[in-house]
Amino acid sequence: MKVVTVVGARPQFIKAAVVSHELAKRHEEIIVHTGQHFDYNMSEKFFEELDIPAPKYNLGISGGTHAQMTGKMMIGIEDILIKEHPDWLLVYGDTNSTLAAALAASKLNIPICHVEAGNRTFSKTNPEEKNRICTDHLATLLCASNQASMVYAKNEGLGDRIFLVGNPMYDAFLQNSGKLKKEEIVLSLLSGKTSPVPERYYYLTCHREENTSNDNDLFEIFKAMQQLEYPTVYPVHPRNRERALRLFKQHNFDKLILTEPVGYLESLCLIKNAEKIVTDSGGLQTEAFFAEKKCITVLDFVCWQETMVANRNELSRPIASEIFEKLNKQQTVDKSYLPFGDGHSAEKIVKLMEEKYLESKV
Ligand code: UDP
């Protein structure tokens, strides 16, 4: 099979890595990078660390409104699809790159495989939710990461196209989480200095549109972290850089360690060694779960239903007292509860693509 994979953002590089290695055993894959994430730390570093083949095409499209970004990407991706004429378009998750690629391929009648399909947050304002819904309805083959996604997809009439394969983030976690030791990490602080990782610390990430449109949410999160016993390591997403630095200086949040975005292997190591996690990232919530770390998610919607058990992952409003109180609740971990597959989702995805491809040729 000839597969065109379209990726553009950090979590997609991680998922694409495990599937790409599986595809490479028997098939031709052409990687298209839309350019949505372009900093070395947010993009190229992931290709290096995860040994992903270099993209054949890089569209260099980032910034602008959602429609501007999606529209420009569609035009670029359509040209590539016409030129390469693949058997499959392969897309991941819920970014504008995912939607743009799915729309372009659908109009050209190219079969689409959507990985992390069926997931829903039921948030009417969340931009990623709109991308997920549209991509699922355009796709030919839907690969679900969890049981809840199967149910959501069936409720939307997509039951005959969706298959439970497990979460490729779990494959990636199992393959990569032991590769780096904490002592090997040197944090690049936003101040320009460097620092080792503290003995005990909390891990924070925050980048969602919902939490980066005003100062209040990040201020409240910082206020909560400032009250904790140990410092907090916070790799700052470019979207929040100016705001994080300004709040840090204005309010003397000396328990916050603001760093440049870290690589994937560093992020996994920081998760595994953290006391607890505070995040608004969909991917990081699952990794906290895989690493059996208590997680507080500062969002008003659930990203991964299965993680919200036994105090393991709880939603909080961006209010310092609520984040603090919920962080202090004890979680209970049932080690036999593994709702994100067996770590072999990539094999299952490629096998399904092969089966559907052969069926289409009969
Ligand atoms: N991550 C990383 N470096 C960082 C922060 C996060 O490698 O500085 C990883 C994190 O461990 C997870 C992924 O990036 O694997 C999550 O991506 P992101 O939060 O950007 O997107 P989301 O999951 O919310 O779509």
Residues whose N, C-alpha, C, O or C-beta is under 5 A from the ligand:
A	BS01	UDP	R10 P11 T205 P235 P261 V262 G263 Y264 S267 L268 D280 S281 G282 G283 L284
